[in-house]
Amino acid sequence: AYTTEETEKVEVYRLAEKLGDDIEAAIRQLAERRRNKE
């Protein structure tokens, strides 16, 4: 995944930290949350 949005990067890294530094899992969770908001 790629983003230039600093807020998105911070959000991914913070969530990844909570998930044992699993960036892939963090991206999946955030993507799912955004899909469910629509």
N, CA, C and O of each residue as an XYZ file, in Angstrom:
152
protein
N       0.846     -1.178      0.000
C       0.000      0.000      0.000
C       0.888      1.237      0.000
O       2.005      1.221      0.516
N       0.372      2.296     -0.584
C       1.141      3.527     -0.678
C       0.229      4.713     -0.435
O      -0.875      4.777     -0.975
N       0.685      5.641      0.369
C      -0.051      6.878      0.586
C       0.927      8.008      0.864
O       1.987      7.799      1.454
N       0.564      9.184      0.439
C       1.360     10.365      0.762
C       0.706     11.149      1.890
O       1.267     12.135      2.368
N      -0.473     10.719      2.318
C      -1.190     11.399      3.395
C      -0.554     11.061      4.741
O      -0.591      9.914      5.185
N       0.019     12.056      5.374
C       0.706     11.836      6.646
C      -0.247     11.270      7.705
O       0.137     10.397      8.484
N      -1.482     11.767      7.734
C      -2.429     11.282      8.740
C      -2.722      9.791      8.559
O      -2.886      9.069      9.542
N      -2.788      9.327      7.307
C      -3.024      7.913      7.055
C      -1.825      7.083      7.493
O      -1.985      6.010      8.075
N      -0.630      7.579      7.215
C       0.581      6.850      7.616
C       0.637      6.704      9.135
O       0.920      5.623      9.651
N       0.368      7.790      9.840
C       0.404      7.765     11.298
C      -0.628      6.771     11.821
O      -0.341      5.996     12.733
N      -1.818      6.793     11.249
C      -2.881      5.886     11.666
C      -2.465      4.428     11.464
O      -2.672      3.599     12.350
N      -1.891      4.113     10.323
C      -1.446      2.746     10.035
C      -0.363      2.321     11.016
O      -0.430      1.227     11.578
N       0.632      3.175     11.226
C       1.734      2.802     12.113
C       1.282      2.642     13.562
O       1.760      1.751     14.264
N       0.375      3.487     14.012
C      -0.133      3.355     15.392
C      -0.898      2.047     15.569
O      -0.717      1.345     16.564
N      -1.747      1.725     14.606
C      -2.504      0.484     14.697
C      -1.576     -0.719     14.578
O      -1.746     -1.705     15.296
N      -0.605     -0.650     13.688
C       0.355     -1.747     13.520
C       1.096     -2.011     14.830
O       1.344     -3.160     15.195
N       1.440     -0.947     15.519
C       2.140     -1.102     16.796
C       1.293     -1.909     17.775
O       1.810     -2.762     18.496
N      -0.011     -1.635     17.799
C      -0.922     -2.367     18.684
C      -1.087     -3.823     18.252
O      -1.430     -4.684     19.062
N      -0.841     -4.086     16.979
C      -1.002     -5.434     16.440
C       0.331     -6.166     16.329
O       0.478     -7.064     15.500
N       1.287     -5.794     17.147
C       2.583     -6.461     17.137
C       3.418     -6.116     15.916
O       4.134     -6.967     15.387
N       3.328     -4.874     15.470
C       4.078     -4.363     14.309
C       3.682     -5.027     12.997
O       4.496     -5.133     12.080
N       2.436     -5.472     12.910
C       1.934     -6.106     11.687
C       1.253     -5.048     10.814
O       0.060     -4.778     10.958
N       2.026     -4.462      9.915
C       1.508     -3.387      9.066
C       0.419     -3.901      8.130
O      -0.571     -3.213      7.881
N       0.607     -5.110      7.616
C      -0.408     -5.685      6.717
C      -1.757     -5.796      7.412
O      -2.782     -5.426      6.840
N      -1.763     -6.298      8.627
C      -3.005     -6.440      9.384
C      -3.622     -5.068      9.655
O      -4.840     -4.906      9.595
N      -2.785     -4.095      9.949
C      -3.276     -2.743     10.217
C      -3.949     -2.161      8.977
O      -5.014     -1.553      9.077
N      -3.341     -2.343      7.822
C      -3.922     -1.833      6.581
C      -5.257     -2.524      6.298
O      -6.225     -1.876      5.901
N      -5.300     -3.840      6.505
C      -6.559     -4.576      6.282
C      -7.667     -4.051      7.191
O      -8.793     -3.830      6.746
N      -7.336     -3.851      8.474
C      -8.343     -3.358      9.426
C      -8.840     -1.973      9.051
O     -10.044     -1.719      9.066
N      -7.927     -1.080      8.717
C      -8.325      0.281      8.368
C      -9.150      0.299      7.081
O     -10.119      1.051      6.975
N      -8.774     -0.518      6.116
C      -9.536     -0.591      4.872
C     -10.949     -1.095      5.146
O     -11.918     -0.573      4.596
N     -11.062     -2.099      5.987
C     -12.378     -2.653      6.332
C     -13.232     -1.612      7.045
O     -14.423     -1.486      6.760
N     -12.636     -0.872      7.961
C     -13.378      0.186      8.670
C     -13.920      1.230      7.682
O     -15.067      1.663      7.789
N     -13.089      1.617      6.739
C     -13.507      2.635      5.760
C     -14.596      2.090      4.847
O     -15.522      2.819      4.492
N     -14.503      0.835      4.466
C     -15.550      0.232      3.632
C     -16.876      0.209      4.360
O     -17.922      0.461      3.762
N     -16.839     -0.091      5.653
C     -18.067     -0.193      6.444
C     -18.695      1.160      6.736
O     -19.883      1.224      7.050
N     -17.932      2.242      6.641
C     -18.460      3.584      6.886
C     -19.352      4.060      5.738
O     -20.233      4.896      5.934
N     -19.120      3.527      4.554
C     -19.853      4.000      3.367
C     -21.286      3.555      3.361
O     -22.027      3.874      2.431
